[in-house]
Amino acid sequence: MILKKLLTGSGSVVGLVRQLGGSGVTTTTTVVRTSQQQRFFSIGKKSSPKILITGGLGQLGTECAKLLRGTYGEDSVILSDIIKPSEEIVNSGPYIFADILDFKGLQKIVVDHRVDWIIHFSALLSAIGEQNVPLAVRVNIEGLHNVIELAKQYKLRVFVPSTIGAFGPDSPRNPTPNVTIQRPRTIYGVSKVHAELIGEYYHHKFGLDFRCLRFPGVISSDPPGGGTTDYAVAIFFEALKSGKYECYLKPDTRLPMMYIDDCLRSLHEFMTAPEEKLERRVYNVTAMSFTPEELVNELAKHIPEIHVSYRPDSRQAIADSWPQVFDDQDARRDWGWQHQYDLEKLVSLMVKDVRENYVNKGLSNV
């Protein structure tokens, strides 16, 4: 399910991970360049930002591209990754190869395509990162350095997602405020705290228009990709396919979550929020918190025969160090964030999407 609402705002958006594409919308515009960024103001003919999405074939990239292309036009959003794309991806809009560890290659993309925003999604997630720490350091830290330096050099607006994983066992868990002790114990979390701090430093030192949202677990009908919160995605595939699911977390493990439509809408609203409204560069955002048991109870309304067993593994220790409830009042106050999907609505949509797009097509293996 893709967000259809078109959002408006002043300012160009610069890179965020994984390529997005779009084409211009017609009204009139003038472009004003400052030492820190480019801003777009409507005057007659509207100029859309040119957006590059890195790590674009992950959970958020393709859906983010659809949203932004629907808003700014197909050719305005470039989706990128190092993975060979499907025919559907290639036919949906601009797609290019982009290795975030290749600084000169990224430079060429920004110059050749006159990129204004970078949305940087490229990262190894929590559970996968623990299995290959050296690679996580390269992708999550060295790759980020390339993107941040590129954004400074070309005066781009850059978005980098952070996570509930940026907090650790010393953080208050219920609720977890926007500013508090963090000290995560996974390389994923450490790399995200590093991203938050280096982005804030570049903003204060060089005027970089850096923007970062700490997302909770994001639930979509794409197959799970290796995150600790991905039980809340995998359960739909397994329950609809076999009526059974073995959960790797305890039934009472409470974690913050949000539906992908809310996630992407928060990203776009934040990217287009006027700078004068932003009291900080990093914000918590969330929609709900629930446990596996609560999710199963809601899912049972659609699949009464569902049977779930619990066998906690190494991911339980990760989840136990993360927030249970996310305090996002700063985002709600400063730039008007409001979620639209609660647990009941989320489960209803997920059952429908997974059944139609995977199970009924015989694509439900995860």
N, C-alpha and C positions, 0 to 999 in steps of 0.2 A: 504494500500500500504506500503510495508516494504522496508526499505533501503537495497540495495543490495551491495553497494560499500564497499569493505573491506579496512579498514584503518589500518595503522601500526604505531607503535611508541615505544619508549623505556619506560620502567617503568611498574611496576605492578599496577593494579588498585584495589583499595580497596572499599568496600562497598559503595553503594549509596542507598537507599531505595528499597524495593521490589525486590524479588529474580530474578536473571538472571542465566542462565546456559550456559555451553559450554564445548567443548572438545578440546583437544590439536591438534595443527597443526604440521606437521612434517618438521623440518629443524634441527639445533643443538643448544643447548643453555647452557649457564652457568648462575647461579643465584648468584648475588653479594649482600650481605647483608650489609647495613650500619646501623648506630644507628638510622636513621630516617625511613627507608623504605627498601623494597626489589625492586630490579630492574631486569628486564629481558632483556638480550642481546642475539641476534641471533649469534650462532656460528656453529651449525650443526643441532641439534635437538631442535626445538623451544619449549620453555615452555610457556604455556598460563597462564594468571592470573586466579585464581579461584575467581569467582565473586558472591557475595550475593546481591540480590535486595530485599529491604524491601518494604512493601506496594505494592507488585507486581501486585495486581489485579485491580489497578486503571488505569487511562487513559494512563499513560506512561509505566507502568511496563511490561505488556505482549509484547508490541511492542519493548521495549528496549531489552527484553530477546531474541526476535527473531533476532534482529540485532546482538547482541553480540554472540549468539549461532552460527549464520552464520559465524562470524569472528573467534571465538576461539573454537568452537565445542560445541555440545549439553551438555556434562557433565561438562563443565567449568562454566556454569551459573546456579545458584540456585535461583529460584523464590520463594518468601515467602510472607505470609500474614496470617491473622487470619480468613480468609473467606474460606468456603468450596469450593474447585475448581471444575470447570466443567471437564467432561471427556476429553474434548479437551485440556485443560490446563495440566492435568496430563499426557496425552500421548505426549505432545510436549517437555517435558524435566523435569529435577528434580524440584519438588515442595515440600516444607515443611511448617509446621506451625511455625511461628515466631512472638512472642509478643514483641514489642520493649520496653515495660514497664518491661519486665522480664530480668534483666541484666545477671543472671546466665544462663538462657536459651539461650541467645545470645552468651555468652561465649562458651557454649557447641557446638553450631553450628559452630562458627569460628574455634574451635579446631578440632572438628570431621571432618570437611570438608576442613580444611587447607585453609581457606579463605584469599585472598590477597587484594581484593577490596570490599568495601561496597558502594552500590548505594542506598541512603536513600530517598525513595519516600513517606514514611508514613507521612501523615499530614491531618488535617482537613482543607478544603479549605475556602475561604473568607466568603461566605454567610452562609455556614453551621457552621463555627466557631463562628459567631456572635450569632447563635441560642443556642449554648452550650459552653460558654466560659470556664467553669471548665474542660470540656473534651478536648477542644482545648489546654489548658495549659498542661494537662497531656501528650497528644499525641505529640504536636508540640514542647514542651520545655523539659519535663522530658524524653520523648523518645529520643530526640536528644542528651541529656546529656549521656544517656546510649551508644548510637552509637559512639559519639566522644570519650568517655573514653575507650571504647572497642578498637577503632582504635589506640589510643595512646598506650594502653597496649600491643597490638599485632603487632604494627608497620604496620598498614594497610594504603592503600590509600583510602580516603573516599570522596565521592561526595554527596553534599547536594544541591538540587535545591532551589533557591530563586525566587523572583517574582517582577513584577512591583508593587505589593501590599506592598513592603517594603518601598515605598515612601509615602508621605502624602501631605496635602494641602499646606504646606510651601515649598515643593520642586519645583524647576523649572520644568515645565511640557512639554515644547516644545522648545528645546529638554531637556531631563533629562540626565545629564552626569553621568559617572561612580562613581565619588566621589562628593557628594553634601549633603545638609541637607536631612534627611529622615523623621523621626517623623510620622510614620503611625498611623492611628486611627482605625484600626481593630486588633483583637487579632492575626489574621493570619499574618498581616504585622509585628506586634510587634514581634511575634515568629520568623519570618524570619530575621529580623534585629538582633535579639539575636543570631540566628544560624550563621549569617555572622561574628559577632564579636567574639563569643566564638571559632569558627573555626580558625579565624585569630590569636586569642590569643594562642590557642594550637599549631598553626604552629610556632609562634615566641618563645613561651616558651619551647615547648617540641619537636619541629621539626616535628610535625604531617604533613603529606602530605594531607592537606585539600584543596579541590577544590569546587568551588561554582559558578554556573551561575544563573544570574537573568533572568528568562524566562518571555516573555510577555504572552498574551493569547495563548494557544496552541490548534490548531484546528485539530481534527481527526474525523474519522467516528464512534468512540465509542460514545454511548449515553452520554449526558452531566452529570456532576457529582457534581454540586453545586457551581461552581465558578461564579464570576460576569461577566467574559468574555464568559460564556457558551451560551449566546444568539447566538453567531456565529457558534455554533454547532447545537443547537436545531432548528434553523431556517431551516436547510436542511431537518431534519426529518419531521417537520410540513408542510413545503412547498411541499415536494414530496408526502406526504400523503393526504393533504387536499387542498393545494394551498393557505393556510392562515397561518398567524403567528401573535401573539400579543407580541410585544417586550417590555421588562421591562426597557429599556433605551431610552433616547431621540434620535431622528434620527440623530442628529449632534454630538453624543458622540464619540469622536475619541480616540481609544486605540491601543497600539502596539499589533501585532499578529505575529504568525508564524505557518506554517504547521508542523505536527508532524515529518515528515521525516527530515526537517531542524533541528528541536529541538533535535532529537535523534542523528543526525550526529554531531551537535555542541557538545553534551555531550561526544561522543566518541572521537572526535578530541581533545577536551580539556583534557580528561582523559589520552590520550596518548601523549600529548604535552610534550617535554622535560622541566624539571623544570627550566632550565636556561633561557627559553623563557618567563617564567611567571613573569611579573613585579608586579603582585598582585595575591591574592587568590580568589577574587570575581570579576566577569565580567558581564556587561550587554551584552545580545545577542538579536537580533531581526531580522525581515525580512521585515515587512511592518507595516503601520498604516492605519486604515480605520474606517469609521463610519458605523452604521447600515444602513443608507440610501445608502451609497456607495456599501455596500455588497448586498443590495436588488437590486440595479440597475444592478450589475453584474449577480446576480442570475436570474434576469428577462430575460436575454439572453437565459437561458435554460428552464425557467418556465415562459412564457409570461403572464400567467393568475394569477401570484402570487399577493396576497393582504396582505399587512402588516399594522397593526395598532400599535399605541404606547401608552402604559400606564406605565409610569415610577413608580417604587416602591422603596423600601429601598436600592436597589442595585445601584440606580442612584447616591446617595450620596457617595457611595464607589468609583464608577467609576470617579466621579468628583474630587476625591482626588489623582487620579493616573496619571502617565505620559500619555501624548498624543503621543509623539514621543520619542523613546528610542535612546540614543546616544551610539552605541556600537563600536566606532572607536578604542578603546583600544584593544578589542578582535580581530578586523580585523588587527591591526598593530602587536600585540605581537605573536599571534599563527595562523594567517592567516584565520580567520573566514570569510566565504562568504556564503550568503544564495542562494538558487536555486529556490524558489517558490515565485511568486508575487501573487496579488489578482486574476488575471485572471486564472492563472494555478491552484491556490488553489480551486477556485469555480468549475472549470471543473472536478477536481479529486474528490472533495467531492460529487458532484451530482452523479457521476458514482459509487463511493464506497457505499454511503448510499442507492442508488436505488438497486444495486446488492445484497448487504449484509443484508439489513434490509427490505426495502419496498417490494421488489419482493418475500421475504420469509415470509411476514406477521409479521415482528418483529419490526415495526416502532413505537410502543408506547413508548414515553419518558415522 
